[in-house]
Structure formats: structure tokens, C-alpha cells
């Protein structure tokens, strides 16, 4: 991997697992210190929380967990990436957008962890497994999706690829939609809030107020947002907070993000996060290199 165009993808919520980070903790003292610092900033022991099945998948816990883990891989690999690639594009799936901003040095670790904490807390107020549900849909190859079906209690949350998208909304209405529209295979997601839909407007407003005094630094690297594929590099830093708030209640346009990045003739893709997920959405005919950085063995190549 050298002297090529690179796209860096950052994984979002849903990729967390209880043992993430343990191999780095065993090897690096500074990683132990980062987890201690994180626990102090968050107000709870983050490692203990990861091992608690009741907390692992709760939004207000899983988002900081994933960010802390991803930040470690970022800091281990960032110098190598900058030294070996001259043209870098960043994109993150939902929470992953914050990891991308951290890679681009828009905020330092403590500042970004605080922002992620606020995001998780704000998004968790809508969490109610009795009221809301989300499904990933693997649609039939020849199935055309009529978008007029959505918007009355059922919303498109993620457009991940030509074959997969995610819906969310009120549980009873989503279940009725599922029964009436056999458009593909419905896969229930282990979340309890209607992420990236207009039902998250209150969360976005709370989050916006929480981060209004956060001083983001303008990034000098291409970073594509989930919301309308806006490039942070072309935004004034005063607008970053607004962009992140809009992202909370807007669909994740991941399929279009991949198309945009591929059109830039990027030859290498690296995904950073607890598990490999986003590389699976690359076109089947992609002939470049792709790597997942999720453990010590993965990053041994750097």
C-alpha cells in the first residue's frame, strides 16, 4: 500500500462487542491510560460497561465505546497513512463520521469523546424497544423501491447499497409495512430507536444545544458527510455543529457516498472500526485493494 489514492471508512453503531480493545490494552500502556481517561470523562468504567450485556448495545454507551476503540487504531495508523498516501478521502457511517473528524484533527480526543457522549445521550432519549423498530432489508435484485411508500410512520434510515437499505419507525406500523410489502428479506436490528429519521428531531435539537460552544477546527482533507454528501472541507468550521445535528435526523446516504468516492478513482479502501461491515458495500466489480483494521493483527502491515 503506497502512493495510491485512499478512502478511509469508519464503522458506526452496531459493530461493538465486549472484547474490543483488549488486545491493544495488553500491548500498549498508553491505551490503558486512554481507557482510564475515557472512564473519568464518561463517569463510568468503560471496560466494565463493555462486558455488561445490558449496557453494550445501549446507544449512550455503545457510541463512546466504539469511538474510543476506533481512536486507538486511528492514532496507531495515522502517520503511516499520511506518509504512504497522497490523496485521502474520509467517510464514516453515522457515528463513524465523528471518527473521520477525529482522524482529520477537527477536535482532539477529549473534545471528540465529549461530543460523542452528548450525541449518544441525546439519541437515547428516543430509545424505546416497545415503541420503535429498525430493519435492514435485502431487496430482491429486480425489485424497484417506490419511495412514496415511506414517510407515514415508516422511514428510510440508511441507503447502504443497491441491494440493502434500512427502515425504521413506529413498531406497529413498521410490522404492518413488513407484512404488506414483501420486497426482500427483513433483518431486525438490535437497536431501539428510529435513527436517522424525522423522529430524531428532538434528539438533534438537544445535541445541537449541547455542542453549541464546541470549537471545531476546519479540516484540510476531503471528508464526505452522510447528510447530502457535503464535504466538510468546503464548510466553514462554524457550520460543523449544524451539519452534525442534521446528520442525526437525515438518512445515511452510504450507497451514494461509495459512488462518489469510487468516481474519484480511489484504488485502496481501509475500514477502521470494531468489525468489517462497510467494505461489504463496495461494488462487486471493485478491483482495488481493501483492508479492515480492527485488531493488532490487521494493523501489523503498517
C-alpha positions as CSV (number, residue, x, y, z in Angstrom):
1,X,0.0,0.0,0.0
2,X,1.8,3.1,-1.2
3,X,1.5,6.2,-3.4
4,X,-2.2,5.5,-4.2
5,X,-5.5,7.2,-3.7
6,X,-7.1,6.0,-0.5
7,X,-10.5,6.1,1.0
8,X,-10.9,5.6,4.8
9,X,-14.2,4.3,6.1
10,X,-15.2,4.4,9.7
11,X,-17.7,1.9,11.2
12,X,-20.8,3.0,13.1
13,X,-23.0,1.7,15.8
14,X,-23.8,-2.0,15.8
15,X,-20.2,-3.1,15.3
16,X,-19.5,-3.1,19.1
17,X,-18.6,-6.3,21.0
18,X,-17.5,-6.9,24.6
19,X,-13.8,-7.7,24.0
20,X,-13.0,-4.9,21.6
21,X,-9.7,-3.1,22.6
22,X,-8.5,-5.9,24.9
23,X,-5.6,-6.8,22.6
24,X,-4.4,-3.2,22.4
25,X,-4.7,-2.8,26.2
26,X,-2.4,-5.7,26.7
27,X,0.2,-4.4,24.4
28,X,0.2,-0.6,24.9
29,X,0.4,1.3,28.2
30,X,-1.0,4.5,26.6
31,X,-4.1,2.5,25.5
32,X,-4.7,1.6,29.2
33,X,-4.3,5.3,30.0
34,X,-6.8,6.3,27.3
35,X,-9.4,3.9,28.7
36,X,-8.8,5.3,32.2
37,X,-9.1,8.8,30.9
38,X,-12.3,7.9,29.0
39,X,-13.8,6.4,32.1
40,X,-13.1,9.6,34.0
41,X,-14.6,11.7,31.3
42,X,-17.7,9.5,30.8
43,X,-18.4,8.9,34.5
44,X,-18.3,5.1,34.4
45,X,-15.8,2.3,33.8
46,X,-16.0,1.9,30.0
47,X,-14.3,-1.6,30.1
48,X,-16.8,-2.9,32.7
49,X,-19.6,-1.3,30.6
50,X,-18.4,-3.2,27.5
51,X,-18.7,-6.5,29.4
52,X,-22.2,-5.8,30.7
53,X,-24.7,-7.2,28.1
54,X,-27.3,-4.8,29.4
55,X,-25.2,-1.8,28.5
56,X,-23.2,-2.9,25.5
57,X,-26.0,-2.2,23.0
58,X,-27.5,0.9,24.6
59,X,-26.8,3.9,22.4
60,X,-25.5,6.2,25.2
61,X,-22.8,3.5,26.0
62,X,-22.1,1.9,22.6
63,X,-21.3,5.1,20.8
64,X,-18.5,6.2,23.2
65,X,-17.2,2.6,23.3
66,X,-16.9,2.5,19.5
67,X,-15.3,5.9,19.3
68,X,-12.7,5.2,21.9
69,X,-11.7,1.9,20.2
70,X,-11.6,3.5,16.8
71,X,-9.5,6.4,18.1
72,X,-6.8,3.9,19.2
73,X,-6.5,2.4,15.7
74,X,-6.5,5.9,14.2
75,X,-3.7,7.0,16.3
76,X,-1.7,3.9,15.6
77,X,-2.1,4.1,11.9
78,X,-2.5,7.8,11.0
79,X,1.2,8.6,10.5
80,X,1.6,5.6,8.2
81,X,-1.4,6.5,6.2
82,X,-0.3,10.1,5.7
83,X,3.2,9.0,4.7
84,X,2.0,6.5,2.2
85,X,-1.0,8.1,0.5
86,X,-1.1,11.5,-1.1
87,X,-4.8,11.7,-1.8
88,X,-7.1,10.7,1.1
89,X,-10.9,10.8,1.3
90,X,-12.7,10.1,4.6
91,X,-16.3,8.9,5.3
92,X,-18.0,7.4,8.3
93,X,-21.3,5.6,8.7
94,X,-23.4,7.6,11.2
95,X,-21.2,7.6,14.3
96,X,-18.3,6.8,12.1
97,X,-18.4,10.4,10.8
98,X,-17.2,11.5,14.2
99,X,-14.2,9.1,13.9
100,X,-13.5,10.6,10.5
101,X,-13.5,14.1,12.0
102,X,-11.1,12.9,14.7
103,X,-8.8,11.5,12.1
104,X,-8.9,14.8,10.3
105,X,-8.0,16.5,13.6
106,X,-11.1,18.7,13.8
107,X,-11.1,18.0,17.6
108,X,-8.7,16.3,20.0
109,X,-9.5,13.1,21.7
110,X,-11.1,14.5,24.8
111,X,-13.1,17.0,22.9
112,X,-14.5,14.5,20.5
113,X,-15.3,12.0,23.2
114,X,-17.3,14.7,24.9
115,X,-19.2,15.4,21.7
116,X,-19.9,11.7,21.1
117,X,-21.1,11.4,24.7
118,X,-23.6,14.2,24.1
119,X,-24.7,12.5,20.9
120,X,-25.3,9.1,22.5
121,X,-27.2,10.7,25.4
122,X,-29.3,12.9,23.1
123,X,-30.2,10.0,20.8
124,X,-31.0,7.7,23.7
125,X,-34.0,9.8,24.8
126,X,-36.0,8.3,21.9
127,X,-34.9,4.8,22.7
128,X,-37.9,2.6,23.4
129,X,-37.9,-1.1,22.2
130,X,-41.7,-1.3,22.8
131,X,-42.4,1.7,20.5
132,X,-39.8,1.7,17.7
133,X,-38.0,-0.8,15.5
134,X,-35.5,-0.9,12.6
135,X,-35.0,-3.5,9.9
136,X,-32.3,-3.9,7.3
137,X,-33.9,-5.0,4.0
138,X,-32.0,-7.1,1.4
139,X,-34.2,-6.4,-1.5
140,X,-34.8,-8.7,-4.4
141,X,-32.4,-7.9,-7.3
142,X,-35.1,-6.9,-9.7
143,X,-37.2,-5.1,-7.1
144,X,-37.8,-1.4,-7.6
145,X,-38.5,0.5,-4.4
146,X,-41.4,3.0,-4.5
147,X,-40.2,5.7,-2.1
148,X,-43.8,7.0,-1.8
149,X,-44.4,4.0,0.5
150,X,-42.4,5.7,3.2
151,X,-43.0,8.7,5.4
152,X,-46.1,7.8,7.4
153,X,-44.6,6.2,10.4
154,X,-42.1,4.2,8.3
155,X,-38.9,5.9,7.2
156,X,-35.8,5.1,5.2
157,X,-32.8,5.5,7.6
158,X,-29.9,4.1,5.6
159,X,-29.3,3.6,1.9
160,X,-26.3,1.3,2.2
161,X,-26.1,-0.3,-1.3
162,X,-28.1,-1.1,-4.4
163,X,-29.4,-4.1,-2.5
164,X,-29.6,-3.1,1.1
165,X,-31.4,-0.3,2.9
166,X,-32.7,0.2,6.4
167,X,-36.1,1.3,7.5
168,X,-37.3,2.5,10.9
169,X,-40.3,3.9,12.6
170,X,-43.1,3.0,15.0
171,X,-43.0,-0.7,15.7
172,X,-46.7,-1.5,14.9
173,X,-46.6,0.5,11.7
174,X,-43.3,-1.0,10.6
175,X,-44.5,-4.5,11.3
176,X,-47.7,-3.8,9.2
177,X,-45.5,-2.4,6.4
178,X,-43.3,-5.5,6.5
179,X,-46.3,-7.8,6.2
180,X,-47.8,-5.8,3.3
181,X,-44.6,-5.2,1.3
182,X,-42.6,-8.4,0.6
183,X,-39.9,-6.5,-1.1
184,X,-37.0,-8.6,0.2
185,X,-35.5,-10.2,3.3
186,X,-36.2,-8.2,6.5
187,X,-33.5,-8.4,9.1
188,X,-34.3,-7.0,12.6
189,X,-31.6,-4.7,14.0
190,X,-30.6,-4.7,17.7
191,X,-31.5,-1.1,18.2
192,X,-34.4,0.6,19.9
193,X,-34.7,4.0,18.4
194,X,-35.7,5.3,14.9
195,X,-32.2,6.6,14.0
196,X,-31.8,8.9,11.0
197,X,-35.4,9.8,10.6
198,X,-37.6,12.8,11.4
199,X,-38.5,11.1,14.7
200,X,-35.0,12.1,15.9
201,X,-35.6,15.8,15.6
202,X,-35.8,16.4,19.3
203,X,-32.6,14.5,19.8
204,X,-30.9,16.7,17.2
205,X,-32.1,19.8,18.9
206,X,-30.8,18.6,22.3
207,X,-27.5,17.7,20.8
208,X,-27.2,21.0,19.0
209,X,-27.6,22.9,22.2
210,X,-25.0,20.7,24.0
211,X,-22.3,21.3,21.4
212,X,-23.0,24.9,20.5
213,X,-19.8,26.1,22.2
214,X,-17.6,23.4,20.7
215,X,-14.8,24.9,18.6
216,X,-14.2,22.6,15.7
217,X,-11.1,23.1,13.6
218,X,-11.6,23.2,9.8
219,X,-10.4,20.0,8.2
220,X,-7.9,20.1,5.3
221,X,-8.8,16.7,3.9
222,X,-11.9,15.6,1.9
223,X,-14.5,14.3,4.4
224,X,-17.9,13.3,3.0
225,X,-20.9,13.7,5.3
226,X,-23.8,11.4,5.5
227,X,-26.1,14.3,5.1
228,X,-26.4,15.3,1.4
229,X,-22.8,14.2,0.7
230,X,-21.5,17.6,1.8
231,X,-17.7,17.8,2.1
232,X,-16.6,19.2,5.4
233,X,-13.5,20.6,3.7
234,X,-15.8,23.1,1.9
235,X,-17.7,24.1,5.1
236,X,-16.8,26.9,7.5
237,X,-15.9,25.3,10.8
238,X,-18.8,27.3,12.4
239,X,-21.1,25.1,10.4
240,X,-19.8,21.7,11.6
241,X,-22.2,21.6,14.6
242,X,-25.2,22.2,12.3
243,X,-24.0,19.6,9.9
244,X,-23.7,17.0,12.7
245,X,-27.1,17.9,14.0
246,X,-28.7,17.5,10.6
247,X,-27.0,14.1,10.3
248,X,-28.9,12.8,13.3
249,X,-32.3,13.0,11.6
250,X,-31.3,12.6,8.0
251,X,-30.9,9.3,6.1
252,X,-27.3,7.9,5.8
253,X,-26.6,8.1,2.1
254,X,-23.9,5.4,2.1
255,X,-24.5,4.0,-1.4
256,X,-24.1,7.4,-2.9
257,X,-21.1,8.1,-0.7
258,X,-19.4,5.0,-2.2
259,X,-20.3,6.0,-5.7
260,X,-18.8,9.5,-5.1
261,X,-15.6,8.1,-3.7
262,X,-15.2,5.5,-6.4
263,X,-15.6,8.2,-9.1
264,X,-12.5,9.8,-7.6
265,X,-10.5,6.9,-8.8
266,X,-9.6,5.7,-5.4
267,X,-7.7,2.4,-5.6
268,X,-7.4,1.4,-1.9
269,X,-10.0,1.2,0.8
270,X,-9.4,0.8,4.5
271,X,-12.1,0.4,7.1
272,X,-11.4,1.3,10.7
273,X,-13.7,0.0,13.5
274,X,-14.6,-3.0,15.7
275,X,-15.8,-5.1,12.8
276,X,-15.7,-5.3,9.0
277,X,-19.0,-4.0,7.7
278,X,-18.7,-1.1,5.2
279,X,-16.3,-2.9,2.8
280,X,-19.1,-5.3,2.1
281,X,-21.0,-2.5,0.4
282,X,-18.3,-1.9,-2.2
283,X,-19.4,-2.8,-5.8
284,X,-18.8,-6.4,-6.7
285,X,-16.6,-5.4,-9.6
286,X,-14.3,-3.3,-7.5
287,X,-10.7,-4.4,-8.4
288,X,-8.6,-2.4,-6.0
289,X,-7.2,-3.2,-2.6
290,X,-9.3,-3.3,0.6
291,X,-8.3,-3.8,4.2
292,X,-10.1,-4.0,7.5
293,X,-8.3,-2.5,10.6
294,X,-10.0,-3.9,13.7
295,X,-7.3,-5.6,15.7
296,X,-3.5,-5.8,16.2
297,X,-3.0,-8.5,13.6
298,X,-4.8,-6.3,11.0
299,X,-2.5,-3.3,11.5
300,X,0.7,-5.3,11.6
301,X,1.1,-4.4,7.9
302,X,1.7,-0.8,8.9
